[in-house]
Amino acid sequence: MTSTKVSRVIKAPRKAIYRALIDPKALAKWRVPDDMTGRMHEFDLRPGGRYRMSLTYTASEGAPGKTTADTDTFEGRFVELVPDEKVVEAIVFEADDTKFGGVMTLTSSLVEADGGTLVTMEHDNLPPGVRPEDNELGTTMSLRKLAALVE
């Protein structure tokens, strides 16, 4: 099982960051690598609730998508919601290729830190088709966008 963990101190209170973790419009803006756009299709915020989101490459020379030639679509399920502290999600990519199969767990943790909040995003059970270094880079980009949104 492959895992990645990326952290960043964001100069904002935990409450503001938590709101951005559970707001569908905010997620479509910040949880997207630089070369992609996000679109939330469905969103049911509650433990056991599901959401469905697509990330689409903005340039034709982007990496190949998992769902279509230029898009990664995935379904998430909220496993745990701890206000202002943690969001745990189970994520499944929509893909015909089995190397992108399986359930990946994303745990987003918020901890008080000097000057703001330490945000840690840990992905467990990455599908074999997702390179850890690509996942870390995409997560780093997303955390930068999250910081820009809430700071």
Secondary structure, 3 states (H helix, E strand, C coil): CCEEEEEEEECCCHHHHHHHHHCHHHHHHHCCCCCEEEEEEEECCCCCCEEEEEEEECCCCCCCCCCECCEEEEEEEEEEEECCCEEEEEEEECCCCHHHCCCEEEEEEEEEECCEEEEEEEEECCCCCCCHHHHHHHHHHHHHHHHHHHC
